[in-house]
Amino acid sequence: MKFIGSTKRALWIGGAIGLLNVAITNIFVSNRPIGASTSYPYIAGLLFDLQNSIYFKSIDKAGSWEMWFLLGGFIGSLCIAIWTKKFKMHCVPALWGRYQGKSSIKRLAYSFLGGFILILGARIADGCASGHILSGNMEMAVSSLVFAICVALSYFAFTKFFYKKS
């Protein structure tokens, strides 16, 4: 019975993401797909006074709203976690500790490395996973479907390797 409840919740969330995508890609709202990675070079451009660069001018419109999109996602998640009393702050999650040890330095190093590779890949691909998977698949782009399949296969292969007890 619990599966049915989570299926209904997944349908509501999927519908909400679909409506969000329709609103965001609308020419009167932002005329861009859902994404998040452009906010990082946008913030870097603001911090290091690069607003006059050609690249910053090309991402100015997208980066400004994506920054608020990410901030809203963070604040919304934090509010739900606090409201449902599931908020926990820790450096080493239990699953990580069980398979990789309790070293917070190792955890932070892997987190930084993973985040760096992720944002580097997003910049090289000219878009992030959320943009390619969510928006691209809603636009029925074959490249986005292939990308989503590759992400899923990579995820399963890496977790099988990474969370193997030695």
N, C-alpha and C positions, 0 to 999 in steps of 0.2 A: 504494500500500500504506500510505503514511503517513496517508491520509485515514481508512482503516479503524481504525487505532489511535486517532486522535483522536475518531472516532465512538464507539468503546468507552469512551474516557475521558469523553466528554460524557454518555453514558448512565449511567455510574457516578456522576458528579457530579450529574446530574439526579435520579437515584434517591436519593442522599444528601440533597439539598435537599428532596425529597418527604418522606422520613422525618423530617427535621428539622422540617418544617412540621407533620406529624402530631403529633410530640411537643410542639412549642411551643403549638399551638392546643388541645391537650388540657386539659380543665378542671382536671386535677390538677397540671399543670405551670405554665402561665402564663395560659391561656385568652385569648390574644391572638394576632393574626397576626404573621408575621415582619415586622420593620421595624427601622429604625435612627434615624429622625429625632427621636423623642421623647427620646433620650438627650441631645441638645444643650440643649433648655430645662431638662432635669433637672439637668445639670451646672451650667448658669447659675444655677438656683435654689439649688443647694448653695453655689456660689461667692459669691453675693450675698445669702445668708441670706433666701431667699424661701419657706422651707418652710411657712410659715403661710398663704400665698396660696391662693386657691381653685383657680387653675390648677395649681399645684404639687401640691396634694392629688389632683387629677384624673389627673395623669400619674405619680404616685409609684410605683405598682406597675410600670407599663410601662417608665418611664424607668430604673429601677434595673437591671432585667435587660438592657435594650437596651444600656446602657453596657458591661456585661460582654460582651455579644454582639459589639459593635464592637471592643473591646479584644482579644477572642479572635481575631477575624478579622484584625486587624493583626498580632498575634503569630504566628498560624499562617502568614500570608503571608510574614512576615519569615523565619521558620524555613525554609520551603520555598525561598525565594529564596537563602538562605545555603547550604542543603543542596545545591541544584542548581547552585550557583556562578553564579547569574544576578543576584545582588544588585549594584546599582550606585546610587550616590548622586550625583545631579547636579541642578542647578537648571533647566537648559534641556535637555530631551531632544533627540535628534538630529532627529526629524521636525519638532518645533517650530522648532528652529534653522534648518532648511532652508527653511521657509516663512514664518516670522515674524521671523527674525533672532535674534541671540545675546544680546539684552538680558535679563538676569535680572530687572530691575525690571519690564519689560513682562510677562514670564512670570508673576511673582508677582502683579502687578496683575490680570491676566486670571484667574488661579487664584482669587484672593480674590473678584473680582466673580462669577465662575461659581459658586463655592461659596455665596456670599451669596444669589444668585438661586435656586439649588437648594434651600437650606434654607428660604428665604422661601416658595417654592412648596410645599414639603412641609408647612409649618405652615399655609398657607392651605387646602391640600387635605386637611388633617387626616391626613396620612400621607405617607410617602416613596415613591419609585419602587419600591424593593424590596418594600415592603408592598403597594402596589397591583398591581405586576406579578406578583411571586411568589405571595403569599397570595391576592390577588384572583382571579388566573387559575386557581389550584388550586381555588378555591371556585366557579369558572365564572361569575364576575360579568361581565356584559356591559360595565359601565363600565370594568372593569380591562382587558378585551380592547381596547376603544376607546382607553384610555389607552396601552397598550403599542404599539398601531399608531401613535398620534400621536407617541410618544417615538421610535420607529424612524424615522418619516418626518422628524421634526425633526432627528434625528441626521444622517441622510443629507444633508438640505438644508444644514444648518449646516457640516458638514465639507467639502462641495463648495465652499461659499463661503469658508470660513476657510482651507483649505489650497490655495487657488488662488494660483499664483505670479504676481506682478504684473510 
